Amino acid sequence: MVADRTACNTVCRITCRTTDIDQPPYLPHPTMSTATISPRTPAITSRLPAVGTTIFTVMSALATDCGAVNLGQGFPDFAGDPKLLDAVDAAMRAGHNQYPPMAGIAPLREAIAKKMQALYGHGYDAGSEVTVTAGATQAIITAVLALVHPGDEVIVLEPCYDSYVPSITLAGATPVFVPLTPGTFRPDFALIKAAITPRTRAIIVNSPHNPSATVWTEAEMRQLEALLAPTEILLISDEVYEHMVYDGALHQSAARFPALAARSVVISSFGKTYHVTGWKVAFAAAPAPLMAEFRKVHQFNVFTVNTPMQHALAAYMADPEPYLQLPAFYQRKRDLFRAGLAKTRLKLLPSSGSYFQCVDYSGIANEARSLPEAEFCQWLTREVGVAAIPLSAFYHDGYDQHIARLCFAKKDETLLTALDRLAKL
Ligand SMILES: Cc1ncc(COP(=O)(O)O)c(C=O)c1O
């Protein structure tokens, strides 16, 4: 046992432990010449060996190289409201440029809680139940790392957004894949039930859904509520497209269902709602005991989210019109896009929410109809000049259905140019 610091090696820890004496020194000995050391990066074992560059990055780069219309990656090609942009400028000039509180500035958390109360009837406490995050992606990984333990299982419904599985893997847990019904992409509760084991800690649900553009119904949410009621399973509810639900349907937030809200982390993203995906500002809402754990992780993976954007969003949210108008705004684009696609040989799948439209390309005149999805999308980008995302990218095993996802969060002229090109198929 090391009794005092002088007995240690040349570099001492403040508190010596019995094992210290067996360890090599942490720094080179002061007399060792660095000229004799050849630079060497130690070998590492990847925490995420299966992960490469995402398909979104790959397709966006290809679209740029080929001068293709980029309907691949999900982001608008139009600007956000000038009022919101001006509010950022005003916030910066008003001196809101230093660290904000860890959980987000109070006015923004209060605005989020007020909106959720008004829309979904659930009263979240802005002080202890709402946290502003650096995008929904950070909220998702934070929820998983905070609430899921090594050895746990987390159910993911495929196809799914690509950050879910790496988040689960990094938590040391096991993703359990349950397919949404092929063709309709509706949840199959018998399959979900069969996937539940004593180790199931959470299920991740995403509605409106990326990539299939389906929206869960009230009846489906009630089925989920009943299924989870006798269990200790948490719900991570990814609702980033909460304001993009069409044809008069309502977004069925988990916050609407008290028994679900009590076990849920509800996540949404200002990037989607206000056409500012690059700002990476989002939020999570959850009962206080879940949120307390969420914040423990949040404070060490980002600590805080940029201040001027938070002030701008808080001021802008005083007016509910921008998000209340969003369904009409995107429904018009969806209808314009679908009307044009209906004239092509692409088969349209329903698009009830989100800003995506999936198409089945197996009936096109070109021989490319028999290509697997990833190759088809590359062909479409290079030869037709329209970038799309293969649905297989949203499945862990690359399940192929001859379906491509197109994003219609674009200026009308962008959509019309793309339609003109797709008409040749
Ligand atoms: C379903 C889904 N969840 C989460 C995100 C991430 O949102 P953010 O950009 O706020 O991180 C996206 C973005 O495309 C998404 O489609």
The ligand as a Gaussian input file, in Angstrom:
#p B3LYP/6-31G(d) Opt

LIG

0 1
 C      -37.547000      11.411000     -36.727000
 C      -36.475000      12.392000     -36.440000
 N      -36.052000      12.522000     -35.175000
 C      -35.081000      13.398000     -34.852000
 C      -34.484000      14.185000     -35.807000
 C      -33.375000      15.120000     -35.412000
 O      -33.799000      16.425000     -35.223000
 P      -32.717000      17.561000     -34.913000
 O      -32.251000      18.099000     -36.217000
 O      -33.466000      18.566000     -34.097000
 O      -31.602000      16.919000     -34.147000
 C      -34.881000      14.068000     -37.145000
 C      -34.218000      14.879000     -38.190000
 O      -34.272000      14.599000     -39.355000
 C      -35.907000      13.149000     -37.456000
 O      -36.331000      12.998000     -38.719000

